[in-house]
Amino acid sequence: MAKSKSSNAWLQEHFDDEYVKKAQQAGYRSRAVYKLEEIQQKDQLIKPNMKVIDLGAAPGGWSQYTSKLVGKNGQVIASDILDIDPLPFVEFIKGDFTEASVLDKILAVLSKDDKNKKLDVVISDMAPNISGVESIDLPRSIYLCELVLELASEVLKPNGSLLVKLFQGQGSDQYLRDVRTRFKQVKIRKPKASRARSKEVYVIAKNFHL
């Protein structure tokens, strides 16, 4: 079947993208690594020896980068409903993290070496399957962000941090208000690797408290 003009244009843009080329040259799994890298350089969220979970991790670029930051004495858990190819020093849990069975697996991994079962950082670059209809896509994306916030509230250590992708629009302001009730510091970043036309921004929340 012949590709549409729009899909051909997307493919051309993708392969001409400077961050796609950089990721390929550096051996990273996705261009999204450079969004996380810029945020990390500015906000220093992830440090050696930390425990981090990457939600919606496929294809694994953020986990790949994070594992280098935490080092051999840190811990990275990746979770997604899709499979990802194995990564050194990353423990992958397949499934929907909102399901009790998957959450139990995450907590079991955490408790292997630490009975506290708590994480330093929760990161998420998740987005819903896009339909192209904003009135459908935006509520779906906000819902995912809400689920990430709920998980973070359950698994973060006191003063832990959250990094989550948020699409701006109806519901995003309320979501930010909810984040501010649980974290003392909240910032918004729009990394250079985030395409200008995209409504995505990244919420950086620090100093978690109950």
LINRA-V254491 format. One record per residue. N is the residue number from 1. RES is the residue in one small letter. PHI is phi in radians with two decimals (999 if undefined). NEAR is the number of other C-alpha atoms within 8 Angstrom. Layout:
n:N res:RES phi:PHI near:NEAR
n:N res:RES phi:PHI near:NEAR
//
This chain:
n:1 res:m phi:999 near:2
n:2 res:a phi:-1.23 near:3
n:3 res:k phi:-1.30 near:6
n:4 res:s phi:-1.25 near:6
n:5 res:k phi:-1.06 near:6
n:6 res:s phi:-1.18 near:6
n:7 res:s phi:-1.22 near:8
n:8 res:n phi:-1.10 near:9
n:9 res:a phi:-1.13 near:8
n:10 res:w phi:-1.10 near:8
n:11 res:l phi:-1.09 near:8
n:12 res:q phi:-1.11 near:8
n:13 res:e phi:-1.09 near:8
n:14 res:h phi:-1.04 near:8
n:15 res:f phi:-1.33 near:8
n:16 res:d phi:-1.53 near:8
n:17 res:d phi:-1.14 near:8
n:18 res:e phi:-1.11 near:6
n:19 res:y phi:-1.35 near:9
n:20 res:v phi:-1.12 near:12
n:21 res:k phi:-1.12 near:10
n:22 res:k phi:-1.07 near:9
n:23 res:a phi:-1.11 near:13
n:24 res:q phi:-1.11 near:10
n:25 res:q phi:-1.18 near:7
n:26 res:a phi:-1.52 near:6
n:27 res:g phi:1.42 near:6
n:28 res:y phi:-1.51 near:12
n:29 res:r phi:-1.43 near:11
n:30 res:s phi:-2.74 near:11
n:31 res:r phi:-1.17 near:13
n:32 res:a phi:-1.08 near:9
n:33 res:v phi:-0.94 near:13
n:34 res:y phi:-1.33 near:9
n:35 res:k phi:-1.22 near:12
n:36 res:l phi:-1.13 near:9
n:37 res:e phi:-1.06 near:8
n:38 res:e phi:-1.13 near:10
n:39 res:i phi:-1.09 near:11
n:40 res:q phi:-1.09 near:10
n:41 res:q phi:-1.10 near:7
n:42 res:k phi:-1.50 near:6
n:43 res:d phi:-2.01 near:6
n:44 res:q phi:0.88 near:8
n:45 res:l phi:-1.23 near:7
n:46 res:i phi:-1.91 near:10
n:47 res:k phi:-2.27 near:8
n:48 res:p phi:-0.93 near:9
n:49 res:n phi:1.31 near:10
n:50 res:m phi:-1.34 near:13
n:51 res:k phi:-1.87 near:11
n:52 res:v phi:-2.34 near:13
n:53 res:i phi:-2.03 near:12
n:54 res:d phi:-1.94 near:14
n:55 res:l phi:-1.62 near:14
n:56 res:g phi:1.17 near:11
n:57 res:a phi:-1.29 near:16
n:58 res:a phi:-0.99 near:10
n:59 res:p phi:-1.49 near:9
n:60 res:g phi:2.00 near:13
n:61 res:g phi:-1.08 near:14
n:62 res:w phi:-1.16 near:11
n:63 res:s phi:-1.13 near:13
n:64 res:q phi:-1.03 near:12
n:65 res:y phi:-1.21 near:10
n:66 res:t phi:-1.10 near:11
n:67 res:s phi:-1.09 near:14
n:68 res:k phi:-1.24 near:7
n:69 res:l phi:-1.28 near:9
n:70 res:v phi:-1.40 near:16
n:71 res:g phi:1.33 near:10
n:72 res:k phi:-1.19 near:8
n:73 res:n phi:-1.65 near:8
n:74 res:g phi:-1.66 near:11
n:75 res:q phi:-2.56 near:14
n:76 res:v phi:-2.17 near:15
n:77 res:i phi:-1.93 near:13
n:78 res:a phi:-1.95 near:15
n:79 res:s phi:-2.42 near:16
n:80 res:d phi:-2.83 near:14
n:81 res:i phi:-1.35 near:8
n:82 res:l phi:-1.71 near:7
n:83 res:d phi:-1.24 near:8
n:84 res:i phi:-2.25 near:9
n:85 res:d phi:-1.12 near:6
n:86 res:p phi:-0.96 near:6
n:87 res:l phi:-2.15 near:8
n:88 res:p phi:-1.04 near:4
n:89 res:f phi:1.15 near:8
n:90 res:v phi:-2.15 near:13
n:91 res:e phi:-1.70 near:8
n:92 res:f phi:-1.77 near:9
n:93 res:i phi:-2.13 near:11
n:94 res:k phi:-1.48 near:10
n:95 res:g phi:2.42 near:10
n:96 res:d phi:-1.50 near:9
n:97 res:f phi:-1.14 near:10
n:98 res:t phi:-1.42 near:8
n:99 res:e phi:-1.46 near:8
n:100 res:a phi:-1.02 near:7
n:101 res:s phi:-1.14 near:6
n:102 res:v phi:-1.28 near:13
n:103 res:l phi:-1.05 near:10
n:104 res:d phi:-1.07 near:8
n:105 res:k phi:-1.14 near:9
n:106 res:i phi:-1.09 near:10
n:107 res:l phi:-1.14 near:9
n:108 res:a phi:-1.16 near:9
n:109 res:v phi:-1.12 near:7
n:110 res:l phi:-1.11 near:12
n:111 res:s phi:-1.46 near:10
n:112 res:k phi:-1.00 near:7
n:113 res:d phi:-2.02 near:5
n:114 res:d phi:-2.57 near:8
n:115 res:k phi:-1.15 near:7
n:116 res:n phi:-1.19 near:5
n:117 res:k phi:0.97 near:10
n:118 res:k phi:-2.12 near:9
n:119 res:l phi:-1.92 near:14
n:120 res:d phi:-1.51 near:11
n:121 res:v phi:-2.52 near:15
n:122 res:v phi:-1.98 near:14
n:123 res:i phi:-2.15 near:11
n:124 res:s phi:-2.66 near:12
n:125 res:d phi:-1.96 near:9
n:126 res:m phi:-1.23 near:10
n:127 res:a phi:-2.53 near:8
n:128 res:p phi:-1.29 near:8
n:129 res:n phi:-1.09 near:5
n:130 res:i phi:-1.46 near:7
n:131 res:s phi:-1.64 near:7
n:132 res:g phi:1.62 near:5
n:133 res:v phi:-1.85 near:7
n:134 res:e phi:-1.04 near:7
n:135 res:s phi:-1.16 near:6
n:136 res:i phi:-1.70 near:8
n:137 res:d phi:-1.19 near:13
n:138 res:l phi:-1.15 near:11
n:139 res:p phi:-1.04 near:10
n:140 res:r phi:-1.09 near:9
n:141 res:s phi:-1.21 near:12
n:142 res:i phi:-1.11 near:13
n:143 res:y phi:-1.06 near:8
n:144 res:l phi:-1.05 near:11
n:145 res:c phi:-1.07 near:12
n:146 res:e phi:-1.11 near:9
n:147 res:l phi:-1.14 near:9
n:148 res:v phi:-1.11 near:11
n:149 res:l phi:-1.10 near:9
n:150 res:e phi:-1.12 near:8
n:151 res:l phi:-1.11 near:9
n:152 res:a phi:-1.00 near:10
n:153 res:s phi:-1.13 near:9
n:154 res:e phi:-1.54 near:6
n:155 res:v phi:-1.94 near:9
n:156 res:l phi:-1.42 near:15
n:157 res:k phi:-1.23 near:9
n:158 res:p phi:-0.96 near:8
n:159 res:n phi:1.24 near:10
n:160 res:g phi:-1.22 near:12
n:161 res:s phi:-2.26 near:14
n:162 res:l phi:-2.31 near:12
n:163 res:l phi:-2.30 near:12
n:164 res:v phi:-2.47 near:13
n:165 res:k phi:-1.36 near:13
n:166 res:l phi:-2.29 near:12
n:167 res:f phi:-1.63 near:11
n:168 res:q phi:-1.33 near:10
n:169 res:g phi:2.68 near:7
n:170 res:q phi:-1.01 near:7
n:171 res:g phi:1.76 near:9
n:172 res:s phi:-1.27 near:11
n:173 res:d phi:-1.14 near:9
n:174 res:q phi:-1.12 near:7
n:175 res:y phi:-1.06 near:11
n:176 res:l phi:-1.09 near:8
n:177 res:r phi:-1.10 near:8
n:178 res:d phi:-1.12 near:8
n:179 res:v phi:-1.09 near:11
n:180 res:r phi:-1.19 near:11
n:181 res:t phi:-1.32 near:7
n:182 res:r phi:-2.03 near:10
n:183 res:f phi:-2.30 near:13
n:184 res:k phi:-1.38 near:11
n:185 res:q phi:-2.15 near:8
n:186 res:v phi:-2.35 near:11
n:187 res:k phi:-2.25 near:7
n:188 res:i phi:-2.05 near:8
n:189 res:r phi:-2.19 near:9
n:190 res:k phi:-2.17 near:8
n:191 res:p phi:-1.10 near:9
n:192 res:k phi:-1.06 near:7
n:193 res:a phi:-1.30 near:9
n:194 res:s phi:-1.42 near:10
n:195 res:r phi:-1.05 near:6
n:196 res:a phi:-1.02 near:5
n:197 res:r phi:-1.32 near:4
n:198 res:s phi:-1.33 near:6
n:199 res:k phi:-1.50 near:7
n:200 res:e phi:-1.31 near:10
n:201 res:v phi:-2.35 near:13
n:202 res:y phi:-2.11 near:11
n:203 res:v phi:-1.64 near:13
n:204 res:i phi:-1.90 near:12
n:205 res:a phi:-2.13 near:15
n:206 res:k phi:-2.15 near:12
n:207 res:n phi:1.09 near:11
n:208 res:f phi:-1.10 near:14
n:209 res:h phi:-2.54 near:8
n:210 res:l phi:-1.41 near:5
//
